[in-house]
Amino acid sequence: MPEVIVTSVIPHSQQAVWDAWADFGNIDIFHPAVKSSRIIGGPPNGRTAARRCDFYDGSSIEEQITVFNPPSSIGWALTAPPGPIKKGDALVQLEAQTPTQTRVTFTLTFTMKLGPVGWLLGVLVVKGAMKKALTQLLKGLDDHLTTGKRVGDKGVLETI
């Protein structure tokens, strides 16, 4: 199963970073590829919350929280992933470096459809694309926390 790990130190408190991730239905505020998101089942946050994200490229994904340990980790299963991805799991871990800096480690594991061909596609293409997307996601989180504005596919968009 391919794995992608992206780490960034964000110049914001662990609580501020946690609050953004824990607002599960509103990831579109800081995820530059997500046009809209909403809760589709369970509570608005916490274990078993489920969301749907619609991307700017027209694809969508459904996810459900499986790990919820405030303020240090949140994880979710990709319950209806897009394209050739069969299933996956995401885990975000937060570690305070100083009172105003947080190390964010985002780990994504996934399996592909299409058997051996899918596995090869995952290792050669999807893994790199996911690493780039997750790096942009962490930058979007930093941009949002710094400006207080929504981040979209073209960067900071508007006041919330």
N, C-alpha and C positions, 0 to 999 in steps of 0.2 A: 504494500500500500504506500504510494508516494506521500511524502511529508514535506511541508513548507514551514519554515520558522523564520519570522521577521521580528527583530527587536529594535526598539527605539527608546531613547530617554527623552521624555516630554517635559518641558519646563512648567509643570503644573502639579498641584498637590495630588496625592493618591486619591483623596476623597473626590476632588473635582473630576479626575479621570474616571473613577469608579461610577460617579453619578451619570456621566455620559453613556457608559456601556450599559449600566443597569436600566436606563430608560429604553428598554428593549424595542419597543414599537416605533421609536423615533430615530433609528440609525441614519435615516435619510438626511438628518440635520448635518452630519459630518462625513458621511460616506460619499465620496465624489462620483461613484458609479451608480448610486441608488437614487432614482427619481422620486420614489415614494415608498413608504413602509407603513405597516399598521399591524396591530395585534389581531389575530384571527382566532385565538382560542386560549383558554386558561386565564390566569390573572394578568394584569398589565405588565407585571415584572415578577421575577422570582421563578423558582423551579416549575416547570411545565408550561410557562408562557410560550405561546407560539406566534410567529409573525410571518408576514408575506412581504417580500421586497420586490419592487418592480424596478428594473434597471433602465437606464437611458437607451440601451441598445434594443429594448423590446422584450428581453428575456425576464424571467422571474425566478424566485426561489422561495421555499417555505422552510422555516427553521424552528426548532423547539429547544428551550433551555433544558440542559441536563445537569449543569454544574452552576451553583449559585452560592458563593462564599464571600459575602461582603467584608471588607472592600478589596479582596485580593484576587479572586478568580471568578470568571464566568465562562461557561462553555455551552455549546449547543450542537445539536445534530442537524444535519442538512436532510430534511425529511422529503423534500421535493426539489432536488437540485436541477440546474439547467443543463442542457446539451448532453455531452457524452459522460458526464459524471453520474455514477450510479448512487453513491452515498458518500457521506463525509462527516467529519466532526471537527469543530473549531474550539479552541481553548485560548482565552485571553488571561494572562497572569500579570498582576500589577505588584510592583515592589517599590516602596518609597526609597529614593536614594538620598534625598534631603527633604525638608518640609515643603520645598517648592519644585521638586523634580521626582518624576516617577518613571521607572523602567517598565515598559510595556513589551511583553513577549506574546506574540500571536502565533499559535501553532495550528496548522490545518493539515489533516490527513484525509485522504479520499481514495475511493476505488472508482474505476472506470467501467463503463459498459463495453461491449465488443470483445471480451476475452483478451487474448494476448495482443491483438492489434490495439485495443483500448489501453492496455497497460503501457505499451510502447508510446502511444500518443500522450498518455499522462506524464510519462517520464521526460519525453523529448519536447513537448509543447505546453501542455497544461500547467505543469509545475512552474515553469518560467513565467507564464502569464499570471499565475496566481501570486507568485512572489512580487511581481511588479504591482499588481492590484492591491495587495496587502500593504506594501510600502506606501502607496498613494493613500490608502485608508488611514494609516497612522499619521501621515502628513495632514490629511483632512481633519482628523481629530485635533491635532495641535492647532491648526488654523482656526477651527471653530472655537476652541477654548481660549485662544488668544484674542480673537475679534468679537466673539459673541454672535457671529453671523453664520448663516447657513452656507454650507459648502456644496457646490454642485459639480457637474462635469467640466465646468470651465473655471473652477476655483471658488473663492468666496463670492457668494451671490447677493445676499440680502440680509437685512436685520430680521431677527426672529420675532 
